[in-house]
Amino acid sequence: MNWITENKIPLGSWMENFVDWLTYSAAGFFDAISISLEWLILTSTDIFLWFPPFVPMALTAAIAWLLHRSVPLVIFVVAALLLILNLGYWQEMVETFVLVLAATALSIIIGIPIGIMAAHRPWMYTILRPILDLMQTIPTFVYLIPTLVLFGLGVVPGLISTIIFAIAAPIRLTYLGISRVPEDLIEAGKAFGATPMKLLWKVELPAAMPNIMAGITQCIMLSLSMVVIAALVGADGLGKPVIRALNTVNISQGFEAGLAIVLVAIILDRICKKPGAKEEG
């Protein structure tokens, strides 16, 4: 059996050579993506930070009220944001929010059309399934390395890594929703002379919307879970004080930054939850 270990397949070397080839042959392309995404993130962050903190607080509370008509939820949102401001993590919270918002938006823009195409072409999902499994199961530190090499240190490799980690959710749940549209609805739409595009917009998407919205909510949560990992490659946000506290064994800072992340996660989860949905216990 020694011949198996002695004749190692150089998978790691092949991947390294591939990344080196990309870095050499498409450096301008990756630089353009890096500059554009970095400008988008930093500009959005500056716009949010330009407003006094109470303006985003009021806007978030208003969105929570319009979506859920819940006084306890509005009180919790305001109290949580006030606590984050009091702890001194308002800027980091805004940076995290912008990163999550950008990652979620790009994941939705890319993932939902792919899920729709996969639902209409079973062979496509057969190819996508192992790729999605790999994206969700491979340790995040592994694909931080090539993104860091291709895009350099900063917020962009954190954003790209977050998208890779989170995009599987909207693809899978969009595919699930479209593929499970009742056949009776499809036949009724065809009977009324609906074109494939009208069938998609008038029948399939409305019927699949609960699954699609679940995929978007899951995408937001997965993006938020990457903030600490993204800080390892230079992304700003609440991950930085967590990493700093870990390096200095600062329990106080670690607890406060971790609490801020938890509060942001709860706020996003409660606001994005389907209005009127009950907790399952």
Solvent accessible surface area in square Angstrom, and as a share of the most:
residue,aa,sasa,rsa
1,M,175,0.78
2,N,107,0.55
3,W,166,0.58
4,I,84,0.43
5,T,106,0.61
6,E,130,0.58
7,N,100,0.52
8,K,163,0.69
9,I,109,0.55
10,P,56,0.35
11,L,116,0.58
12,G,55,0.52
13,S,57,0.37
14,W,141,0.49
15,M,113,0.50
16,E,109,0.49
17,N,90,0.46
18,F,104,0.43
19,V,16,0.09
20,D,75,0.39
21,W,148,0.52
22,L,35,0.17
23,T,52,0.30
24,Y,192,0.73
25,S,61,0.39
26,A,25,0.19
27,A,45,0.35
28,G,55,0.53
29,F,124,0.52
30,F,23,0.10
31,D,76,0.40
32,A,55,0.43
33,I,50,0.25
34,S,16,0.11
35,I,121,0.61
36,S,67,0.43
37,L,25,0.13
38,E,69,0.31
39,W,168,0.59
40,L,78,0.39
41,I,7,0.04
42,L,81,0.40
43,T,43,0.25
44,S,29,0.18
45,T,10,0.06
46,D,91,0.47
47,I,99,0.50
48,F,64,0.27
49,L,58,0.29
50,W,195,0.69
51,F,76,0.32
52,P,79,0.49
53,P,37,0.23
54,F,128,0.53
55,V,70,0.40
56,P,23,0.15
57,M,7,0.03
58,A,65,0.50
59,L,106,0.53
60,T,33,0.19
61,A,11,0.09
62,A,45,0.35
63,I,73,0.37
64,A,0,0.00
65,W,96,0.34
66,L,115,0.57
67,L,82,0.41
68,H,38,0.17
69,R,151,0.55
70,S,32,0.21
71,V,87,0.50
72,P,99,0.62
73,L,22,0.11
74,V,31,0.18
75,I,109,0.55
76,F,68,0.28
77,V,0,0.00
78,V,50,0.29
79,A,54,0.42
80,A,5,0.04
81,L,10,0.05
82,L,75,0.37
83,L,70,0.35
84,I,0,0.00
85,L,53,0.26
86,N,122,0.63
87,L,45,0.23
88,G,54,0.52
89,Y,20,0.07
90,W,21,0.07
91,Q,98,0.44
92,E,47,0.21
93,M,16,0.07
94,V,7,0.04
95,E,25,0.11
96,T,0,0.00
97,F,63,0.26
98,V,4,0.02
99,L,4,0.02
100,V,4,0.03
101,L,90,0.45
102,A,12,0.10
103,A,0,0.00
104,T,9,0.05
105,A,42,0.33
106,L,46,0.23
107,S,0,0.00
108,I,41,0.21
109,I,118,0.60
110,I,80,0.41
111,G,0,0.00
112,I,29,0.15
113,P,62,0.39
114,I,40,0.20
115,G,0,0.00
116,I,25,0.13
117,M,80,0.36
118,A,0,0.00
119,A,19,0.15
120,H,86,0.39
121,R,104,0.38
122,P,98,0.61
123,W,158,0.56
124,M,37,0.17
125,Y,18,0.07
126,T,94,0.55
127,I,101,0.51
128,L,27,0.14
129,R,127,0.46
130,P,79,0.49
131,I,81,0.41
132,L,2,0.01
133,D,62,0.32
134,L,109,0.54
135,M,38,0.17
136,Q,63,0.28
137,T,104,0.61
138,I,48,0.24
139,P,85,0.53
140,T,22,0.13
141,F,111,0.46
142,V,71,0.41
143,Y,17,0.07
144,L,9,0.05
145,I,113,0.57
146,P,38,0.24
147,T,7,0.04
148,L,62,0.31
149,V,76,0.44
150,L,29,0.14
151,F,27,0.11
152,G,30,0.29
153,L,138,0.69
154,G,17,0.16
155,V,14,0.08
156,V,3,0.02
157,P,1,0.01
158,G,0,0.00
159,L,0,0.00
160,I,32,0.16
161,S,0,0.00
162,T,1,0.01
163,I,18,0.09
164,I,48,0.24
165,F,38,0.16
166,A,0,0.00
167,I,14,0.07
168,A,0,0.00
169,A,3,0.02
170,P,1,0.01
171,I,6,0.03
172,R,58,0.21
173,L,35,0.17
174,T,0,0.00
175,Y,49,0.18
176,L,52,0.26
177,G,3,0.03
178,I,8,0.04
179,S,57,0.37
180,R,176,0.64
181,V,14,0.08
182,P,72,0.45
183,E,109,0.49
184,D,115,0.60
185,L,81,0.40
186,I,19,0.10
187,E,92,0.41
188,A,46,0.36
189,G,9,0.09
190,K,113,0.48
191,A,88,0.68
192,F,184,0.77
193,G,60,0.58
194,A,30,0.23
195,T,70,0.41
196,P,116,0.73
197,M,121,0.54
198,K,120,0.51
199,L,15,0.08
200,L,24,0.12
201,W,155,0.55
202,K,150,0.63
203,V,28,0.16
204,E,15,0.07
205,L,19,0.09
206,P,72,0.45
207,A,41,0.32
208,A,0,0.00
209,M,78,0.35
210,P,79,0.50
211,N,47,0.24
212,I,8,0.04
213,M,93,0.41
214,A,50,0.39
215,G,0,0.00
216,I,31,0.16
217,T,26,0.15
218,Q,81,0.36
219,C,0,0.00
220,I,21,0.11
221,M,51,0.23
222,L,37,0.18
223,S,1,0.01
224,L,5,0.03
225,S,69,0.45
226,M,4,0.02
227,V,8,0.04
228,V,42,0.24
229,I,31,0.16
230,A,0,0.00
231,A,12,0.09
232,L,80,0.40
233,V,7,0.04
234,G,24,0.23
235,A,1,0.01
236,D,55,0.28
237,G,2,0.02
238,L,0,0.00
239,G,0,0.00
240,K,73,0.31
241,P,3,0.02
242,V,34,0.19
243,I,30,0.15
244,R,119,0.43
245,A,6,0.04
246,L,132,0.66
247,N,110,0.56
248,T,88,0.51
249,V,124,0.71
250,N,62,0.32
251,I,143,0.73
252,S,70,0.45
253,Q,38,0.17
254,G,24,0.23
255,F,139,0.58
256,E,52,0.23
257,A,0,0.00
258,G,25,0.24
259,L,54,0.27
260,A,0,0.00
261,I,28,0.14
262,V,78,0.45
263,L,17,0.08
264,V,7,0.04
265,A,27,0.21
266,I,57,0.29
267,I,9,0.05
268,L,24,0.12
269,D,34,0.17
270,R,92,0.34
271,I,19,0.10
272,C,39,0.24
273,K,58,0.25
274,K,139,0.59
275,P,76,0.48
276,G,68,0.65
277,A,48,0.37
278,K,173,0.73
279,E,122,0.55
280,E,173,0.78
281,G,127,1.22
